[in-house]
Amino acid sequence: MSMSESAYRAERDRQTEILGKVIDKAMQDAAEHFETPMLNAVIGALVANLAESLSAVGDHRTRKQLRQLVDKELSRQIAALVARGRPNAPTKVISGGLN
């Protein structure tokens, strides 16, 4: 039995939201143990974890597709967050880039 594309996307979005909240809570809990904010360390840890996950994909074509998805989705998410924080300065993603 196969999921429809819309059902797949809805489930992916639901799981992404749940995991995002879990990761945010873990980062907030870890931040309590440091004297200063360590944004660079958090970003470094997230990038290292993402790289490890991508490298675990055996098929090079699938790995390439996932990397392209990561690049596209990261740009889209950053654009959405920037736009939310600055409603008078709309941000658009064009060809995967932040503009």
C-alpha positions as CSV (number, residue, x, y, z in Angstrom):
1,M,0.0,0.0,0.0
2,S,1.4,3.4,-1.0
3,M,0.7,6.8,0.4
4,S,-0.5,9.6,-1.8
5,E,1.9,12.5,-2.3
6,S,-0.2,14.8,-0.2
7,A,-0.5,12.3,2.6
8,Y,3.2,11.7,2.5
9,R,4.0,15.5,2.7
10,A,1.5,16.0,5.5
11,E,3.0,13.1,7.5
12,R,6.6,14.4,6.8
13,D,5.6,17.9,7.9
14,R,4.0,16.5,11.1
15,Q,7.1,14.5,12.0
16,T,9.4,17.4,11.1
17,E,7.5,19.6,13.5
18,I,7.7,17.1,16.3
19,L,11.4,16.5,15.7
20,G,12.1,20.2,15.5
21,K,10.5,20.7,18.9
22,V,12.5,17.8,20.4
23,I,15.8,19.2,19.0
24,D,15.0,22.7,20.2
25,K,14.2,21.4,23.8
26,A,17.5,19.4,23.8
27,M,19.4,22.5,22.7
28,Q,17.8,24.6,25.4
29,D,18.5,22.0,28.0
30,A,22.1,21.8,27.0
31,A,22.5,25.6,26.9
32,E,21.8,25.7,30.6
33,H,25.2,24.0,31.2
34,F,27.2,26.6,29.4
35,E,28.2,30.1,30.6
36,T,27.7,31.8,27.3
37,P,25.5,31.2,24.2
38,M,27.3,28.8,21.9
39,L,25.4,29.3,18.6
40,N,28.5,28.3,16.6
41,A,28.8,25.0,18.6
42,V,25.1,24.3,18.1
43,I,25.3,24.9,14.4
44,G,28.4,22.8,14.1
45,A,26.8,19.9,16.0
46,L,23.7,20.1,13.7
47,V,25.8,20.2,10.6
48,A,28.0,17.3,11.8
49,N,24.9,15.3,12.6
50,L,23.3,16.0,9.2
51,A,26.5,15.1,7.4
52,E,26.7,11.8,9.3
53,S,23.1,11.0,8.4
54,L,23.7,11.8,4.8
55,S,26.9,9.8,4.6
56,A,25.1,6.8,6.0
57,V,23.0,6.6,2.8
58,G,24.6,3.9,0.7
59,D,23.2,4.7,-2.8
60,H,25.0,7.8,-4.2
61,R,22.0,8.9,-6.2
62,T,19.7,8.9,-3.2
63,R,22.4,10.6,-1.2
64,K,22.7,13.3,-3.8
65,Q,18.9,13.8,-3.9
66,L,18.8,14.1,-0.1
67,R,21.6,16.7,-0.2
68,Q,19.8,18.7,-2.8
69,L,16.6,18.5,-0.6
70,V,18.6,19.7,2.4
71,D,20.0,22.7,0.5
72,K,16.6,23.7,-0.8
73,E,14.7,23.1,2.5
74,L,17.4,25.0,4.5
75,S,17.1,28.0,2.3
76,R,13.3,27.9,2.4
77,Q,13.2,27.6,6.2
78,I,15.7,30.5,6.7
79,A,13.7,32.7,4.3
80,A,10.5,31.9,6.1
81,L,12.0,32.7,9.5
82,V,13.6,35.9,8.3
83,A,10.3,37.0,6.7
84,R,8.4,36.3,9.9
85,G,10.8,38.4,11.9
86,R,10.7,41.3,9.4
87,P,7.2,41.5,7.9
88,N,8.1,44.7,5.9
89,A,11.0,43.0,4.2
90,P,9.6,40.0,2.2
91,T,12.2,37.4,1.5
92,K,12.0,35.1,-1.6
93,V,13.7,31.9,-2.4
94,I,14.9,31.9,-6.0
95,S,16.7,28.8,-7.4
96,G,17.4,27.6,-3.9
97,G,19.1,30.9,-2.9
98,L,18.1,33.4,-0.2
99,N,17.2,36.8,-1.7
